């Protein structure tokens, strides 16, 4: 196992696995002779999903070695239609009995996942929740409420409750809604903080660059950009540099990528003061928790939330893992 996996396992798993083994799966707690586990995730279209893909394959390698009666099939999709088709193949061709899915989109994948569950597949949904929770058996995610609340509180404190803010959202998913609702709930407590506009940039660096160009053209006085993702933050920084804007005082990303954490640690960019943790390693832990519970004939807790924390220069060393893929 990598050093990063060992370092982060304690923080992510916490008591989740112990809680999982205390619960019976349906009406039976009999151990399975074999488990066929499908893993359905987005392709590595940006840094975070690159981390998701890497950790998923690490889980496959390590868990299959540890459990000879476990077979894991990992599928990556470039969009919701492809993921839905792959999901059907996993059920009908590969004949999986368990599924860990990181949905490309919430609404588009809800019905395909529900159909898999109706056919007897045990379903763990990761991160991007479905629009109908009854389509899943378990949900594992980072703390998306904290992901939105923490940067909002940081901005309010740093700018003494007075600032002009533009925001970049991710994609139309339940987790993005949770983040946005938490962010705006804090901002409503500070009437002198003005959210000038918010647009989706798909957690993508190039899209964030284009959205920020539009913001910079339309708004001549911006104090803070909430990018809501480190990949988007890098696109934001490029647009600001290209436009030679000096009014912007901070860009706040999210997810604690190693490049962003190193920037905070070194103090190498005055626009980057803080970040919020949200590691793609949760896919590894979701696969591990699901596989080990299924092998024992047990179920996971209905919900397992992994905490997020504010990353600043004072604690950045705790979140810096140079060997990680993200």
N, C-alpha and C positions, 0 to 999 in steps of 0.2 A: 504493500500500500504506500502511496506517496506521502511525503512528509506533510503536505498540505491537508490531505485527507485526515491524517492522524491529529493534526492540530485543530481542525475545525469540527471533528466528529462530536466531541463532548458538547460543544456549544449548540450544534444543530439538533442532535438527537435528544439531548436532555433526558427527560423521563419518558419520551414518546414510545420508544420500543418496549420498555417495561410495561407501559400502560396497554400497548397493543397485545402483548401476550396474555394479559389478564382477561381479554374478551373472547368469547366464542364466536366462530363464524357460522352465522345462521343457526340451524338447529344441531349442528355437528361440530365437535372439536377434534375429529380424527385427523391425524397427520396425513398429508397427501403422499402417494407413492412417487409422483412426479408432478412438477409444475411447469406449464408452458406460459411464460410471461411475455406479453408484447409491450414494447415501449414505443410510443408514438410522440414525436417531438418536431418542432420547427427546424428547418435546415439552418445552417450557420450563416445567416444573412448579415449579422453584425456581431460585435464582440460578445455580447451577453449570450446570444443563442449559440455562438461558437463555444462558449463555456459549457452551456447545457449539453451540447453534442459530446464534448470531450468527457464530461463527468458521466454521462449515460454509458458511454463505451467503457469507461473505467469500471463502472458498476458491473456491466456484463462480464468483463474479463475476470474480475476478482470474485464475483459471486458464483459464476459457473465453475471456477476452480475450487471454491470452497464447498459447493453442493453439486455433486455429480448428477443428481436427479432433477436439476434445474436447467431449463433451456430458455434463454432470453433472446428475443428477436427485436432489434432496434431498427425503427423506420424513421427517416427524416422527410419532411414535406416542405415544399416551397410556397404552399398556399393552402387555404381551407379545403377547396375541392379535392386536391391531391391527398390531403390528410384523411378526408372522409373515405376516399377510395381505398387507401392503404389500410384503414381500419377495417373495412369490409373484408379485405384479403386476409388480414390477421385472424379474423374470426372464422371465415369459411375455408380458407386454404391452409393457413398455418395451424388453425384450430387451437388458438390460445384459450386458456381458462382464466387468465388474469391479465389485467391491463393497467399500465401506468401511462397516462396521457397528459401532455402539456399542450392544450388546445391552441391552434393557430389563432382562432377567433372563438369567442364564447357562443354566440347565437348559432353560427353555421355548424358547429360540432355537437351541439346539444342532442339533436335527434339521432345522429349516427352513434353517439356514445350510448344513448338510451336503448337503441336497438341491440347493441352488444350486450348490455346488461340484461335485457329481456331474454337473451339466449344463454344466460347463466354465467357470463363472464364477470368476475369480480373487478370492480373499477375503482382505481385511485386517480383522482384528478389533481394536477399539480399547477399551482400558480394562477393561471387564467381560468377562473371558475366558469361553470356552465350557467346558462340562464335558468335551468331547472335542476336544482340540487338533488332531486329524487333520481336523477339519471346516474348518480355516483354512489359508491359505498363509503368512500373516504376522500377527504380533501386536505392537501398539504400545501402550504404556501408561506411566503414571507409575510411580514406584517405590513400589508399595504396601507392600512390606516396610518400607521406610524411613518411610513414612507412619504405620505403627504403632509402629515402633521409636523414632523420634525423640521423639514426645511422652512415651513411657514413660520414656526416659532423662532427659528434661527434668524430669518429675515426680519421679523417684527422686532426682535431684540437688537439686532445689529444696527438697524436703521431707525431705532427709537420710534417705531410705529408710524413712520412717514416715508413713503417711497412709491415710485412708479414701477410697476412690474409687468413683464410680458411672460407668458408661459407656453411651453411646448408639451403637449400631451402625447401619449404613446399611440395605441390603437383602440378602436371601440371594443373594449372588453370590460368585464366586471371589475378586474383589478385596477384598471385605469380609472374607472368611475369611483372606486373606493379611495384612490389616491387624490383625485381631484376634489371629491367631496370633503375629505379631511383637510386638504390645503385651504379651500375656500372657507371652511367653517372657522378656521383660525383667523383668516383675513377679515372676516365679517366683524371680528372683535376690534379691528383697527381701521376705523373709517378713513384715516388719512393715508392708508395704503391702497393705491388704485391699481387694479388689474386691468391694464389697457386692452389686452386681447389674449386669447388662448387658441392655439391651433394644433391639430394632430400632425406629428412628424414621424410616426410609425417606428419609433425607437431606432431611427436610421440616421447616420451621420450626414449623408447627402441631402436627405429630405429636410433635416434640421437646418442645414446651411441655407436652403432655399426659403424656408419659413422665416428664418432670422433676417435674411435679406429684405423680405417683405416688411417685417416689423421695423427694421432700421430705416426703411424708406418712408414709412407712414408716421413713425413716432420719433420726434427730435429730442425727447428728454426721457431716457430710460435709466433707472437706477439698477435694477436687478432683472436677470433672466433666470427663471426657473425652468431648467431643461428637463427635469424629471427622469434623467437617464444619462449615464456618462458618455455613451456613444453620441447621443444628441448634443451633449455639452461640447464635445470636440468640434462638431459642425458649427455650433454657435460661436465658439471662440474664433474659428477660421473666418466666419462672416464679419465679426466685429473687427478683427485685424485687417481684413481686406478693405472695410469701409473706413478704417482709421477713426473709429468712434472713441471718444475719451470720456463720455458722460456715464457709461456703464461701469459700475463699481464692483459688481459681483455676478458670477455665473454659478449656479448651484445645480449640479447634475444629480446622480443617484446610482446606487448599486455597488459602490466601492471597488471599481476596477483598479487593478494594480498600478496602472499609469496615473490615474487620478489621485490615488492615495499617496503615491510617491511625490506627486506635485505638491500636495498638501504638506507632506513631511519635509520636503526641501524648501518650501516657500518660494518656488521658482516662478510662479505666476500669480501676481497680486489679485487677479480676478477670481482665483480658486482659493476659497478660505475654508470650505467644509464640504462634506458629502454625507450620505446616509447609507448604511450597510444593507446589502441584499444580494447574497451570494448565489450564483447559479449551481452551487454544490447541492442545493436542496433536491435536485433531480436524482443525484446519487443516493441520498438518504431516503427519498421516496421509493426508489426501486428496491433498496435494501430492506426497508421496513415492510414493504408489500411482499417481497419474495419470502422473507423469513417467517412472516405471519402465515402466509399461504402454505408453506411447507409444513407448518405445525397445525394446519387446519384452524387457524384463528383469524380474527379480524382486527383491523386498526381502529383507533378512536375515530369518530366521525370527522373531527377536525383537528389538525395539528398546525399551529402557527409558530413560525420561527421569528424571534424578535429582531427588530432593526434598531440601530443605534446611530447617534450623531458622531461623525468622524471629524476630528479637528487635529491641529498640529500636536496637541497634547497627548492624544491617544492613537495617532495614526499608525504607530509601530505595531499595535495589536491587530491591525487589519491589513497589513502589508505582507503579501505572500508572493515573492518574486518568481517562484517556480510554477505558479498557477497559470492557466491559459487565459485568464481574464483579470 
